[in-house]
Amino acid sequence: MSRKTISVEKVKSRANNLLSNPDIIMEEKLGIITMIECVLHETDNYRGFMYLNLDDDGSAPKLGTDGWVSRKYF
């Protein structure tokens, strides 16, 4: 059996595209977040993330909201 690999950058880019898509439901985004954070940490590529939309007062979105799962990883 041959071993196949994919670049971490490609996986991260795909995750970022999905996380910014308003048509993807929160539960799916939570799964994407779990997976991409695992990949990034396991490969020493975790460089943080940013929320795509802050709350009206400039604070981070609350856990359990659509804003909390709409993010971009660096």
LINUR-V775141 format. One record per residue. N is the residue number from 1. RES is the residue in one letter. SS is DSSP state (H for helix, E for strand, L for the rest). PHI is phi in degrees with one decimal (NA if undefined). OMEGA is omega in degrees with one decimal (NA if undefined). Layout:
N;RES;SS;PHI;OMEGA
N;RES;SS;PHI;OMEGA
This chain:
1;M;L;NA;179.8
2;S;L;-85.4;179.9
3;R;L;-96.5;178.2
4;K;L;-115.4;178.2
5;T;L;-128.8;176.2
6;I;L;-136.3;-177.8
7;S;L;-71.5;178.3
8;V;H;-62.0;179.3
9;E;H;-60.7;179.3
10;K;H;-66.7;178.4
11;V;H;-64.9;179.9
12;K;H;-63.7;178.7
13;S;H;-61.9;178.9
14;R;H;-63.9;178.2
15;A;H;-60.9;179.7
16;N;H;-61.2;178.1
17;N;H;-62.4;179.9
18;L;H;-67.0;-178.0
19;L;H;-68.9;178.5
20;S;L;-90.4;-177.3
21;N;L;-82.8;-178.5
22;P;L;-68.9;-179.9
23;D;L;-86.7;177.8
24;I;L;-88.0;-176.7
25;I;L;-75.9;-174.8
26;M;H;-55.6;-178.3
27;E;H;-62.1;176.7
28;E;H;-67.3;179.4
29;K;H;-63.7;177.2
30;L;H;-62.2;176.2
31;G;H;-65.2;178.6
32;I;H;-63.4;179.1
33;I;H;-60.6;179.6
34;T;H;-58.9;-177.3
35;M;H;-68.3;-175.9
36;I;H;-67.7;177.5
37;E;H;-66.0;176.3
38;C;H;-61.9;179.9
39;V;H;-60.4;-177.3
40;L;H;-65.2;179.1
41;H;H;-67.9;-177.8
42;E;H;-63.8;-178.7
43;T;L;-103.1;-178.1
44;D;L;55.6;178.9
45;N;L;-115.1;-179.0
46;Y;L;-74.5;-179.9
47;R;L;-127.2;178.4
48;G;L;91.4;-179.6
49;F;E;-149.5;173.2
50;M;E;-132.6;173.4
51;Y;E;-75.0;-179.4
52;L;L;-76.5;179.2
53;N;L;-140.4;175.6
54;L;L;-86.1;175.7
55;D;L;-66.3;-176.7
56;D;L;-56.0;-179.3
57;D;L;-88.7;178.0
58;G;L;87.5;-179.4
59;S;L;-87.7;178.4
60;A;L;-65.9;177.8
61;P;L;-60.9;-179.8
62;K;L;-77.0;175.0
63;L;L;-55.2;179.5
64;G;L;91.3;177.8
65;T;L;-109.6;177.1
66;D;H;-60.4;179.2
67;G;H;-61.3;-177.6
68;W;H;-67.4;-178.3
69;V;H;-95.6;176.3
70;S;L;-92.1;-171.8
71;R;E;-150.8;178.1
72;K;E;-132.9;177.1
73;Y;E;-92.2;179.1
74;F;L;-95.7;NA
